[in-house]
Amino acid sequence: MRGDWHGDLLKKMIAKGRQECDDKAIDVELRANLEEGTMPNSVDRTGAIPALTGIRFFAALMVFFSHYVVPGSSGFLLTAQNSGYAGVTFFFILSGFILAYNYFAKFEREPTSSVGSFYFARFSRVYPLYAFVLLYFWLTSTNSYSVIPHVLAIQAWYDDAFFAMGFNSVAWSISVEAFLYLMFPLIIPVLTLLGVTTSCKRLVALIVLLVVAAFVAASYFWLSGKGALTNIDPDSAHRWLYRTPLTRLFDFTLGICAAIYYVRFWKGALASLKVWSLLTPASILVLIVIMSSDRVYLSSFSWDAAYIIPFTLIIFGVAATPASALSRFLSLPSVVLLGEASFAFYMIHLAMKPLFALRVSANMFEGMAMQLVLLSIVVATSIGLHLLIEKPAQSFLRSTIKSRNKSLLRTKQL
């Protein structure tokens, strides 16, 4: 049965949540701290988590290999590479986790005061490079699609797959991210209103509900036969479960909930650290098995549901075990740089198609060597774009708005 291994992982996740949730004691502590204006944290979780930056590169690499499989690949290795489209699901969950980790306390305490600065921070981080790459694809494109929806990053809402993925086809996911960013300042107050942020049991219950909802949605398409529709069909599972912004709220909210649990309820006890040091690599192995499965590949479950449990466990595990070998590797400066450049890598790798068309190999080993050379070119280009366009543009926009705010403040004081 396709969901057996998910059932086992889900049971472990629920059991782990119950083990670490003493709701009665936690609620008493939370109420006391709320009255004092503070919130409990068992450990310092205010600093950066470099490993979660480093891991971004490997998620981008998944998408890369789904577009450029190693020549000569066959069997489970070919299926695993083709299944790399699941990397975008990882990004949506990770995005929710990172944003909640950085902004949760602020939006819970003052839901409206930081909305403008949050939106501007997201815009300055993403849009300059997005616009630069879109300009390149628009100038070199031969299609007649209107570029305006792509400029506004709303193309993912269109039911026409060719239009939604027009110009730079991977940019549809940035359209989804834009919607998720827009919703983030609304999600935290809603979770607070529902008591999810102050009750461990409610939080775990919501996490389980989100996972179940994803499987119910996938099961509907599977049982109705719509899961077999082609990706370009407006009624397909690909359209509704993979590239529709609204349904990606499940992934995003799941990441948010995982971050809230990490920041507020996870104790970081030695026994828990040992469990997560084993559970994280186990989740990676499960992920590889899923990606290698012909039964899962291109099924209605593959667009989202099949991956959300292992992805969430991997993200949480990497954050929770900074001393583990995996987290230390992902925190290496060189790996972190690759993670920082992963957005550029993701955005420009399809522009390299002419290079990959030159690949000629007699066997898989020669193909892998050629793939490595071409991959190195894409990596080098993405690092260059990150350092020469992405970071300077972000710094310029932020410094401009700071100067403007200072000028307005001086004007008010006159």
N, C-alpha and C positions, 0 to 999 in steps of 0.2 A: 504494500500500500504506500502511495506517494507520501502520505503525511506521518508515517510511523516515527521516523527519526525526529520530525518536528515535535511530535507528541512527547517524546522522551526529553528533548531540550526544554520544552515548555514546562513540563513537570518539575525539572530541576530548577528552572528559573523561579517558579512559584514557591517551591520549597525553600529556596535560598532567601526569597523575599520574606517569607513567613518567619524564617529563622532569625533574621536581623530586625524584624519589626515587632517591638513591644509597644503596640499602639497606645496603650493606656499611659505608660510612663512617658512616651514621646510627646503625647498630646499635652500632658501636664507641664512638661518642660517647655514646649512651644508656647503655651499660653502665658507662662511666667515670663519668657523672654520677649514675647510680643508686647506685654505690658511695659517692659523695660526698654523696648525699642531695639532689642538685639535678637539675633538668631543663633542657635547653637551650631557649632561645627566641631566635630571630634578631632579633626586635623586641619592644618592650614591648606585650604584648597582655593587660594586666591591667585596663585601664580600661574604662569603659562604651563601648558602641557605639550612640550616640544614633540613628543612621540606622536601626538595626534596631527601634528603638521607633517611629520615625516611620512605617516601612513597614507596621506593623500596621494602621494606619487604612485603608490602601488595600486590604488583604486583607479587612477588615471591610466596606468599601465594595462589594467584589465580592459578598459575601453579601447585602448590602442591596439591590443592584440585581436580584439573582435573585428577590427577593420583591416588589420594587416596580419593574417595568420602566417606562421612560419611555413615557407614552402616545403612540401613533402610531408607535412603533418597528416596524421590519420588517426582513426579510432578515438579513444577517450581524450587524447591530447588535442585533437582537432576540435572536438566538442567543447572542451574546457576553454579553449581560446575563443571560439565563437560565442560562448556564453558570457564573455566579458562585458556585454551590454549591461549586465547587472551592476556594474561599477557605479552607475548613476544613482541606484538605490542607496548604495553606501554613502554617496555624497549627501543625499537628502537627509539621511539619519544623522550623519556626522554634523551637518550644518545645524540641525536642531540642537544637538548636544553642545556644540561649541558656543552657539549664541546664548543658550540658557546658562551655560557655565559662566559666561562673561557678563550677562545682562539680567539674569533672573532676579537677583536681590534688588537691583535698581528698579525694575519694572513692577516687582511685587510691592515695594515700598512706596514708589511714586509712579503710578502707571502712565501718567500723561507728560511728566516734566521732561523726559528724555527722548520722546518719540522723534522729534525733529533731528536731533543730533545722531540718533540711531540710523535713521533713513539716510542721512548724509554720509555717515561712515560707510554704510553698505554701498551707496552709489559711488563714492570715491574709490572704494576698493575694487569694484567689479566693472563699472561701466567704461572707463577709459580704454582698457584693453579690449573689452567686448566691442566697442565702437570701432577701434582701430582694425581689428580682424574682420569685422563686418564690412568695413570700407574696402578692404582688399578683395574679399569675395565678391562684393557687388561690382567692383571695377573689372574683375576678371570673369564674371558670370555671363552666360549667354541666355539665361531665362528671362522671362518678361514679367515676373512677379513684382508686385509693389514692395518696395523696401521699407515703407513707413511702419507697418506692424513689427518688423524686425528691429527697426530703430527704437521703437517703443517697448520692445521686449514683451510683446503680447502674442507672438506667433503660435505658441503652444495651445492657445484656446481655439484655434481654427481646426475644423474637422478634416480638412484636406491635408493628408500626410505629406504630400509633395510640397505644399506651401509651408506647412509648419516646419519642415526640415529643409526649406529652400535656402539657397546661398550656403552658409556653413551649417551643415545638417545637425551637428552636435549642439548648436546654440539653442535648440528648443529647451534644453535643460536649464539654461540661464533664464529663459522666460518663466519656467516653473519656479526657479529660485527667487525671481523678482516678486512673484506672488507670495511665496512663503515668507520672504522678508517683510512684505506688506502686512502679513497676518500676525507676525510674531508679537508685536506690542498688544495685540488683542487677545492672543492665546493665554498669556501669563495671567492677566486679570480674571479671565474666565476660569482657569484652573484654580486660582485663589478663591474665587467666589464659590466654587464647588467643594472647597475644602481639601482639594487634592494635594496642595503644597504643604499642608500641615498635618496630614494623616498618612502614615506609611502604608497602611492597609488600603486606603483609597487609591493611593498612587499605584501600588502593585496591581490593584483591581483594574485600573484604567489601562495599564500596560498590557495586561492579559486581554482586555476588551479590544484594544487596538490590533493586537495580533490575530485574535479571532475574527474581527471584522475584515481584515485583509484576506484571510483564508475563505471566509464566506463569499466575499466578492469574487475571488478567483474560482471558487467552486461553482458559482452561478454561471460564469462564462464556460466553464468546463462541461457542466451538466446540460446546459442549454445548447451546446454545439457551437456557440459563438466564439469559443476559444480557438476553433479551427479556421476562423476567417482570416484572410490575409491582412497584413499590417496596414495596408492602404484603405481597408474597409472602415467607414465611419463608425460601424457598430462593433468593431473588433476589440478584443481584450487589450491589444497593443495600444489602441487609442485611449481607452478608458482607464486602464490600470497602469500604463507605462508613461504616457506623455501628457495626460490631462492634469493640470495644476491642482484641481480640487481634490482628487483622490490621493495625491502625493502629500496631502496634509497628514495622512496616517503615519507615513514615515517620519515626517518632520516632527510631529507631536510625540512620536515614540522616542526620538532622540532627545527632545526636551524633557520628557519624563525621566529618561535614564540619567540625564544630567542633574535633575532635581534630587533624585534618589542618591546620586553620588555626593552631591554637595551637602545635603541636609540629613540624610538618614544612614548612609553607609559608615560604619564604625572603623573600618580598616584594621580589624583585629588580625592577629597573626594567623589564626586558623582560616579566616576569610582570604587572606593574601595567598595562602597555600592553595586553597581551592581555585582561586582565579588564575594562579600561575599555571594550573593544569587545564582549567576550563578554556582559557584563551587559545592555546595551541590546538586543543581538541576542537574548538569551534572553527579554526582555520582548516583543519582536516575535513570536517563536515562540509565546509564551504567548497573545498576542492572536489569532494565526492558529488555534491549537487551540481557543480559546474560541468562535471564530466559525464553526467547522466543524460543519455539520449531521450529518456522519458520526460525529463524536466525541460530540456532545451526547447525553446519556442512555445512551451505550453502556457496556459493562462496563469499558472502558478509562477512561472519564471519571470514574469514582468515585474513581480514585486514580492508576493507572499513567501515564496520558497527561500528567500534570502534574508528576510528582516530579522529573524531570530539570531542566526550566526553573526550577521553584521553588527547587531546591537551588542551582543556578548563580546565581540572582538573590540569594539570601541570602548566599552566599559572596562574590559579587562586590561587594555593597554593603558587607560587612564589610571586604573586602580593599582597597577603593579609597576611603578616607575623603576623599581630596582631589578625587574626581570630582564633576562637576556634580550628578549624581543623589544621591550620598551627602551632599553639602553641603545640597542642598534638603531631603532627609529629616531632616537634623540641625538644621534651623531650629527655634527654640524653639516657634513656633506649631504646626509639624508634629509635633514631639515631644509636645506637649500633646495633640494629636489622637490620637497613638499611645497615650499613657497612658490616655486616655479610651475607647480602642477596645473594651475589654472591656465597659464600660457601654453603649457604642453597640451592640455586637453583642447584648447581652442584652435591651435594651429596644426595639429597632427594631420588633419585631412588635407591641408594645403600642400602636404608633401607627397601626394599621390603620384606625381610624375617621377619622383625619385624611386618610389617602390615599384613602379612599372618596369624599372630597369633590372629588377632582380632576375637573374638566370642561374639556376642551380640544377645539378644532376641528382642530388640527394638531400636529405633533411639536414645533414650536418653542414653542408655548404650553404644551404638556405639559412640556417641559424647564424652562420658567420656573417652573411650579407645583411641579415636582419639586424644584427648587432651594430654593424657599421652605420646603417641607415637610422637606427634608433638613436645612436650617439649624436647624429646630426640634428635630429629633432630635439633631443635634450639640450644640446648646446644652443640651438636657436631659441628654445623656450626660456632658458636662463638669461640669454641676452635680452629678450623682450621683457622679462620680469625686471631686470636691473635697469634697462634703458628707457622703458615706457611705463610699465605698470607702477613701479615704486615712485619714480619722479612725478608722474601724473597724480598719484594719490597724495604725495607730499605737497604738491603745488595747490591742489584743491583745498586741502586741509589748512594750509598756511593762509590761503586767500580768505577763507571763511573766518579764521581766527583774527586776521587783520581787520576784516569788516566788522566783526563783533566788537573789537577794541575801539574802532572808530565810532560806532554807535554808542558805546558806553561813554566815551569822552564827550560826545555831543549831548547826551542826556545830563551829564554832570555840569555842563556850561550853564 
